[in-house]
Amino acid sequence: MNTDTAPPRMRIVRHPLKYRLLEVKQVVRVTPGTVRVTFAGDALEGFCEQAPTDHVKLCFAFPGDELPVEPIVENDTWMDAPEGMSEPLTRDYTIRHYRREARELDIDMVLHGTGVGSSWAAAAEPGMKLGVFGPRGSEEIPFVHDWYLLGADETALPALARWLELLPAGVRVLAFAEVPGPEHEQLLATATDATVTWVHRGDAESGSTDVLERAIRAAELPEGMGFAWVAGEANTLKPIRRYLRNECGLTKNQVDVDGYWKRGVANHDHHEDDHQPHA
């Protein structure tokens, strides 16, 4: 599967920290469980994004408040709130699309349970305001590999879609997307030579099955130097990481496995296990 060529290292590109209060321009139900919210406004001037996994922190208003608490930034650093003041109420979300000339930002939000982000997305409508903080940086991986393996559950599906859009035309890609059922599948555009496999978990709760792991294990990896990116529920990814590193023989520079969320944890730091920059 691998050649004698040393795998390239990823590069972290830092962006200036900036908080933007944006207005919802459009809300579209992409699937029964996913809402695409389009934010717009002149505040998006200078917004930076350039890598598949670029993400922002959405800042939500506390119950009873009209606007979110704004993060305190000093010397390009997010500071703790002074004693007696509330910290911003935030959740991490992957950038789905950014249209620079139109100054429009799309964020896909999964509807699951009664969490802060899910509840806001279920009620989202044009004219509402939300804070957007970041992105702090971009995780750039040189697109020089012979093939790519991509895997995601629905929370990481926006990033998987960005991978497919940004990878070079014609490169071999094996992509696996875990969703409840066929009605949750999305049309994913790509110029790559991609095989996209939709993995259905049925009525089982998200993050409670090994269906994604089994699908990835069943794949026949191409020859040459590859790169694997897999994201989703943190606990379900541990055996996938071990499989890719120990059984497939991929080096640390060839594997990026990222726990975007963890069952039972309200605001999981989805970069605690890796090297991606924090927002």
N, C-alpha and C positions, 0 to 999 in steps of 0.2 A: 504493500500500500504506500510505502514511503520511499523516497529517493535519498541519495546521500547528500542532497542539497539541504543546508540548514534552513529551517522554517523562519520566515521573517518575523520580527517582533512587532507587536502593535505599538502605535504611537498615540500618546495622549495630547490632544490640542485643547488648551484652556481658553475659555471665553470669559469676557468681563461679566461679572454678576450684575443682573439688572432685574428689577421687579416691574411688571407691567400690569396695569388694570385694564382688562379687555372686555369688550362687549360681544355677546353672542349674536352672530349674524344669521346662522342657519342651524337647524337640528334635523338630522336624517337618521331614521332607523335602518341601519345597514342589514342587520339580521334581527331575529326576535330577541337576541340577547346583547346586541351591540348598538350603541348610539354614536353617531359621528357628529361632533359639535364643531362648528366653524366659528372661530373668533376673528375679529377684524378690528382695525383701528390704526391710527398714525403711531401709536405707542410701539408698534411692531417694527418701526424703523430701526435698523441695526441688528435685528434678530439674527442669531447665528445658528446654523445646523448644517452638518456635512457628513455624518456617519449613520449607518443603519440603526444603531441603538440609542441615538440621541434622545434625551428625555428632559422633561421639565417637571417642576413641582407646581401643581395646581394648588392655589391658596383659597380655601373656602371660608365663608362667613360662619361665625358661631351662631347657634340658634338664637333668634331674636335680633341679630345684627343685620344691617343692610349690606355692609361691605366687609371684605376679609381684613384680618390684621396684616399689616404690611411688614415683611421681614426688615430687620435693621442690618444695613450693609455699611461697613467701614473698611476702607483700604482693601476693597474687593474681597471682603470676608464677611460671611454671615455671622452676626453677633447674637449672643443670647439676649433675650429681652430683660430689661431691668426688673428688679424685684417688685412684685406687685402687678406686673403687666403680663398679659397672656402671650405665649409663643404662637406663631401662625399655625393654623390648622391646615396641614398639607398632605397630599398624596402624590406619588410619582406616576407620571404617564409618559409613554413614548410619543414622540411627534409622529403623526401619520403623514401629513403633507404640510409644506410651507410654500406659499406662492408669494415670492418676494415682491414682484411688481404690484400685485393686488393687495399686498399686506394682509394676507389671510392665513390662518393657522388652523389645521384640522387636528383634532384629538379624538381618537376612538375610545369610548368608555364602556366597559362591560357592566351589564346589569346583573348583579348577583347579591342577594341578601339586602340588608338595610345599612350598609356601610356609608360613610360620608360621601365618597365619590359616586357610588351606585345610586344613592338616594337623590343626589343633586342631578345626576344625568337623567334619571327617570322623570324629573320635573322640568328639565331644561327647556327653555323656549327663547326665541329671539328677544333681544333687549336686556336680558339678564347680564350681570357683570361677574367676572371671576378674575382672581389674581393669577398671573403666570410668572414663575420665578425660574430663571435659567434660560437655556441649559448652562451648566457649569463648565462642560467640556464635551469633546467628542473623542470616541475611542476608534481610532483609525487603524484598520488592518489592511496592509497592502494587498490588492487584489491580484496576486501572482500565483495562486495555488491552481493545481490541476483540477480540483473538484472541491465541492462544498457540501457538507451535510448540515441541514437546518432543521430545528425542531422547536415546537412551541405549543402551549395551550392557548386558550382564547385571550388571556391577559397579555401574552407576548405576540399575538398574531400581527399587530401593527408593525412590530419590529421585523418579523419574518417577511411581511409584505415589502418592507423597505429594503431588506436584503435582496429580494428577488428583483426589485426595480433598479438597484444600484450596482449589482454585480455585472461584470462585462458580458457582452453579447456572446452567446455560444458556449460559455463555460458550463461544465457538467454540474448539476445541482440535484441533490436528493433532499426533498423537503417533506416534513411530516407535521401536520397540524391537528391537534386534538381539540374536538368540539363535542357537544352532546349528541348531535345528530345531523343529518343532511341539510336541514333547514338553517343550520348555523354556518354552513360553508359560505365562503366568499370567492368572488372572482379575483384572482391574483394575476396582475399583469407582469410579464417578464420577457426580456429578450434572451435569457439564458436557455440552455438545453436542460430544462427542469422536468423532473418527475415529482409531482405534488401528490402526496398521499394523505387523504383525510381520514383521521382515526376517530371513530365514534365510541364514546364511553356510555351512551345510553342514559339511563336514569341515575346512574351513580353520581355522587357529588364530585365536583371538580377537586382535583388534588387527592383523590382517594383510591385511584387505580394505577396499574402499571401498564396501561394500554400503549402509552407513548414509548415506554422503554421496550416493550415487546416488538413494536413496529420498527424501531431503530435497530434492534438486534437482528431482525429478520432481513435487513437490507444487505445487499452485497456491495461492499465499498469498491469504487473504481481503483485502478492502479495509479501510481503517481503520488505527488505530495498533496494532501488534503487539509481541510480546515473544518472543524465542527463547532457550530454555535447552537446551543439549546437553552431555552428559557421557559420558566413556568413555576409551578409550586415547588418550593425549596426541597422538601423531603423526597418527593418523587424523582428529583433530579440526581440525587446522590448515587444511586446504582447506575444511572446513565453515564455520569462522570467517570465512575470506576471502570465501566465497560470500555469507554473510549480511550482512557489512558492505559489501563492494564491489559485489556484483551485485544484492542485494536492497535496498540502500540503508538498512539499519537502522543507527541510531546506536549509539554505545557504551553508552548507557543502555538500549538495547533488546536487547542481546545478552549472554548469559552462557554462555560456552563453557569447560568445566572438565575438564581432564585428570585423571581419577581415578587413572589408573595409566599406566605406560609400559613397553613391552616391554623386558625385559632389566634393569629397575631394580627392586630388591627392595622398597624403601620410598619410592616416588616421593612427593614433596610435591605433593599434587594441588591446591594453591592457589598454586603459584608463579607462575602466569600471570594470576591475577585478584585480586580484592579481598575474597574471602571470609575471614572471621576464622579463625585457626588454633586448633586445640584445644590 
